[in-house]
Amino acid sequence: MSALKLCVLSSEILPYAKTGGLADVAGALVQNLRLLGHDVYAFMPLYSAVRAAHPELQPVLGVQRVPLSIGDVQYRFSLQSASFPGTDIAMYFIDCPAVYDRPAYYTNDPDEHRRFLLFTRATLESCRRLALAPHIFHCNDWHTAMLPLYLKTLYASDPLLSRARSVLTIHNIGYQGVMPAAAAADLGLDHPESWLDADDWALGLINPLKTGIVFADAVTTVSPTYAREIREGPLGMGMQAALRARKEPVIGILNGVDYKDWDPRHDPHLKAHFAPQDLRGKRANKESLIAATRLDTPAARPLIGMVTRLAEQKGIDLLFDTLPAMLQERDFGLLVLGSGEPRYVDFFAGLAQRFAGRVAFRSGYDETLAHLIEAGSDIFLMPSRYEPCGLNQMYSLRYGTIPIVRNTGGLADSVQHFDPSTSTGTGCVFNDYDAPAVRWAIGTTLDWYAVPESWQRLMQNAMAQDFSWTRQIVKYDSLYRALV
C-alpha cells in the first residue's frame, strides 16, 4: 500500500520533552508510523529547556521570523528541525521565544491559550511554506484541538491543506484548555460564535477540546474501556453529549509499550537481566533496589512499588487509611516514587518516617529508579480513580511485577484478575473506588505471594503478555486509510 504523509502535533514528545504519558505515546507513535513506511512529520513547541538541551537543531530556510497574529498581538515564529533520534523522521520545532522561553512547559499565565493557538497555527503555516500537503493531521489533546476547525475554516480553500483530514486523540479528557469567550478574537475567525458550542458561549467560555471533538474527522482515545467511559458516564467530564453527537463514535485504541526501553531481558538501567524462564535476575534487582533506597528489609519480604503522579486521579486518597493499617497488620515493604500535590507528598513522607526501613519515598522523578522499581518490586499498586490508558501496569507485566489495579480505563483492558484455581490471569483487579476494596486487593495479592508455586505461575502469565506498538499501530494505519 502507498505511503501516507502524516503530520503529528503534540505539546510534548519523548525524548525532547516529557511531563507524562503523552510524551511517551507521541514519541512511540511517530516512530512506529515510520516503521510502517509512512512519511512522518512531527511538530512541537521549542521550549527553552529543549533549546538548551539540543544544540543540534538547525533553522529551516524559508520559515524564519514569520509574522503571525494571534488576536491583537503579532508574534514572529521560526522553524527549527532535527532528525528524530535513530530515524529519518523530520522533527520540527516552533520557535517563538515570546511564548516558549519560560521555566516550565505549561503555565498558568494569562496567555497560555495563545501559546498553543500559536503552535497550532504556526504548524499549519509551516506546512504551507514547506509545500507539505499531509493526508492526515494527527492532533493530541486540547493543545492542538483547534486544528480540525481551522482546516474547515481558515484553510478550507488552501490548495495544499484543503484535502487533509484530522484525527484528534484524547489522552486525558479532564484537561480541556478552557478559555474565556473574551479570547474569541485570538482564534482568528470571522464570527467565531457561529463555530463554537452555543451553551459554552452563553456561559462565557470557549472549550478547545470540545471544538476538536465536534470538528475532527475522527476522534480516538487511548483504550477501549475509556472510550466507553467518557461517552456514557461521569468520566466524560462534560464532553459526553459532544462525543455521543458524533456520527462516528470515539475509537479506543490501547496505547502500546516500547519494549526497546521496557524489557527486563535487555533494560540498560538494570544490573541484572532476566526472563520468564530464568528469574534469578529479578531477585538481584530487588536486592539492588533495597540497597539503593536504604530499605532495611529482607529480600524475601514482599515489596510493593509505585511510580506515579501524586494527584487525585491516581487514587492516592484511598491509601490514607489503608496503608498505615495494613503496614501494621501485614508483613510487606513499600517504595514510592512520584511528585505532585503537597498533601500526598506529606502523606508518603510521613509514612516513610513512621515505618522507617519498611517504607521509602522518593519525591520527583528518576528514570533509572523507575526502571529499577519495575524490575525489583514484587507488586505494583495503581488504585486509580480513572486511568485513560496507563503504561506502568503494562511495564509491570513485562517485568513480572504483579499489578494491583482498579477496573477502569486501560487498566481494565490490560490486566485480567488471577484465579489461583485455574492459574489464569495476570494481576489483581478490584472494582469499587473505596478503601475496603484497596485493602482487599492488597491483602489478596499478598496471600498469593505466600504460595510460591502459584506466584511463579502468575509471574509467567504476566510476562507473556504482549502490548507492543507493532500490534497497536496497525489500528491507526487502518483509521488513516479509511479517512483518506
Secondary structure as the mmCIF struct_conf table of DSSP 4:
data_model
#
loop_
_struct_conf.conf_type_id
_struct_conf.id
_struct_conf.beg_label_comp_id
_struct_conf.beg_label_asym_id
_struct_conf.beg_label_seq_id
_struct_conf.end_label_comp_id
_struct_conf.end_label_asym_id
_struct_conf.end_label_seq_id
HELX_LH_PP_P HELX_LH_PP_P1 SER A 2 LEU A 4
STRN STRN1 LYS A 5 LEU A 9
BEND BEND1 SER A 11 SER A 11
TURN_TY1_P TURN_TY1_P1 LEU A 14 TYR A 16
BEND BEND2 THR A 19 GLY A 20
HELX_RH_AL_P HELX_RH_AL_P1 GLY A 21 LEU A 35
TURN_TY1_P TURN_TY1_P2 LEU A 36 GLY A 37
STRN STRN2 ASP A 39 PRO A 45
HELX_RH_AL_P HELX_RH_AL_P2 SER A 48 ALA A 53
TURN_TY1_P TURN_TY1_P3 PRO A 55 GLU A 56
STRN STRN3 GLN A 58 PRO A 59
HELX_LH_PP_P HELX_LH_PP_P2 VAL A 60 VAL A 60
TURN_TY1_P TURN_TY1_P4 LEU A 61 GLY A 62
BEND BEND3 GLN A 64 ARG A 65
STRN STRN4 VAL A 66 ILE A 70
TURN_TY1_P TURN_TY1_P5 GLY A 71 ASP A 72
STRN STRN5 VAL A 73 SER A 83
HELX_LH_PP_P HELX_LH_PP_P3 PHE A 84 PHE A 84
TURN_TY1_P TURN_TY1_P6 PRO A 85 GLY A 86
BEND BEND4 THR A 87 THR A 87
STRN STRN6 ALA A 90 ASP A 95
HELX_RH_AL_P HELX_RH_AL_P3 PRO A 97 TYR A 100
BEND BEND5 ARG A 102 TYR A 106
TURN_TY1_P TURN_TY1_P7 PRO A 110 ASP A 111
HELX_RH_AL_P HELX_RH_AL_P4 GLU A 112 ARG A 129
TURN_TY1_P TURN_TY1_P8 LEU A 130 ALA A 131
BEND BEND6 HIS A 135 HIS A 135
STRN STRN7 ILE A 136 ASN A 140
BEND BEND7 ASP A 141 ASP A 141
HELX_RH_3T_P HELX_RH_3T_P1 TRP A 142 THR A 144
TURN_TY1_P TURN_TY1_P9 ALA A 145 MET A 146
HELX_RH_AL_P HELX_RH_AL_P5 LEU A 147 LYS A 152
TURN_TY1_P TURN_TY1_P10 THR A 153 SER A 157
TURN_TY1_P TURN_TY1_P11 PRO A 159 ARG A 163
STRN STRN8 ARG A 165 ILE A 170
BEND BEND8 HIS A 171 HIS A 171
TURN_TY1_P TURN_TY1_P12 ILE A 173 GLY A 174
STRN STRN9 MET A 179 PRO A 180
HELX_RH_3T_P HELX_RH_3T_P2 ALA A 181 LEU A 187
BEND BEND9 ASP A 190 HIS A 191
HELX_RH_3T_P HELX_RH_3T_P3 PRO A 192 SER A 194
TURN_TY1_P TURN_TY1_P13 TRP A 195 TRP A 195
BEND BEND10 LEU A 196 LEU A 196
HELX_RH_AL_P HELX_RH_AL_P6 ALA A 198 ALA A 202
TURN_TY1_P TURN_TY1_P14 LEU A 203 GLY A 204
STRN STRN10 LEU A 205 ILE A 206
HELX_RH_AL_P HELX_RH_AL_P7 PRO A 208 PHE A 215
BEND BEND11 ASP A 217 ASP A 217
STRN STRN11 ALA A 218 THR A 221
BEND BEND12 VAL A 222 VAL A 222
HELX_RH_AL_P HELX_RH_AL_P8 PRO A 224 GLU A 232
BEND BEND13 GLY A 233 GLY A 233
HELX_RH_3T_P HELX_RH_3T_P4 PRO A 234 GLY A 236
TURN_TY1_P TURN_TY1_P15 MET A 237 GLY A 238
HELX_RH_AL_P HELX_RH_AL_P9 GLN A 240 ALA A 245
BEND BEND14 ARG A 246 GLU A 248
HELX_LH_PP_P HELX_LH_PP_P4 PRO A 249 VAL A 250
STRN STRN12 ILE A 251 GLY A 252
STRN STRN13 VAL A 257 VAL A 257
TURN_TY1_P TURN_TY1_P16 TYR A 259 ASP A 261
BEND BEND15 TRP A 262 TRP A 262
TURN_TY1_P TURN_TY1_P17 PRO A 264 HIS A 266
TURN_TY1_P TURN_TY1_P18 PRO A 268 HIS A 269
BEND BEND16 LYS A 271 ALA A 272
STRN STRN14 ALA A 275 ALA A 275
TURN_TY1_P TURN_TY1_P19 PRO A 276 GLN A 277
STRN STRN15 ASP A 278 ASP A 278
HELX_RH_AL_P HELX_RH_AL_P10 ARG A 280 ALA A 292
TURN_TY1_P TURN_TY1_P20 THR A 293 ARG A 294
TURN_TY1_P TURN_TY1_P21 ALA A 299 ALA A 300
BEND BEND17 ARG A 301 ARG A 301
STRN STRN16 LEU A 303 LEU A 310
BEND BEND18 ALA A 311 ALA A 311
HELX_RH_3T_P HELX_RH_3T_P5 GLU A 312 LYS A 314
TURN_TY1_P TURN_TY1_P22 GLY A 315 GLY A 315
HELX_RH_3T_P HELX_RH_3T_P6 ILE A 316 LEU A 318
HELX_RH_AL_P HELX_RH_AL_P11 LEU A 319 GLU A 329
BEND BEND19 ARG A 330 ARG A 330
STRN STRN17 GLY A 333 GLY A 340
HELX_RH_AL_P HELX_RH_AL_P12 PRO A 342 ARG A 354
TURN_TY1_P TURN_TY1_P23 PHE A 355 PHE A 355
STRN STRN18 ALA A 356 ALA A 356
TURN_TY1_P TURN_TY1_P24 GLY A 357 ARG A 358
STRN STRN19 VAL A 359 SER A 363
BEND BEND20 GLY A 364 GLY A 364
HELX_RH_AL_P HELX_RH_AL_P13 GLU A 367 GLY A 376
BEND BEND21 ASP A 378 ASP A 378
STRN STRN20 ILE A 379 MET A 382
BEND BEND22 ARG A 385 ARG A 385
BEND BEND23 PRO A 388 CYS A 389
BEND BEND24 LEU A 391 LEU A 391
HELX_RH_AL_P HELX_RH_AL_P14 ASN A 392 ARG A 398
TURN_TY1_P TURN_TY1_P25 TYR A 399 GLY A 400
STRN STRN21 ILE A 402 ARG A 406
BEND BEND25 ASN A 407 THR A 408
HELX_RH_AL_P HELX_RH_AL_P15 GLY A 409 SER A 414
STRN STRN22 HIS A 417 HIS A 417
STRN STRN23 ASP A 419 ASP A 419
TURN_TY1_P TURN_TY1_P26 PRO A 420 SER A 423
STRN STRN24 THR A 424 THR A 424
BEND BEND26 THR A 426 THR A 426
STRN STRN25 GLY A 427 GLY A 427
STRN STRN26 CYS A 428 PHE A 430
BEND BEND27 ASP A 432 ASP A 434
HELX_RH_AL_P HELX_RH_AL_P16 ALA A 435 TYR A 449
TURN_TY1_P TURN_TY1_P27 ALA A 450 ALA A 450
BEND BEND28 VAL A 451 VAL A 451
HELX_RH_AL_P HELX_RH_AL_P17 PRO A 452 MET A 463
TURN_TY1_P TURN_TY1_P28 ALA A 464 ALA A 464
STRN STRN27 SER A 468 SER A 468
HELX_RH_AL_P HELX_RH_AL_P18 TRP A 469 LEU A 483
#
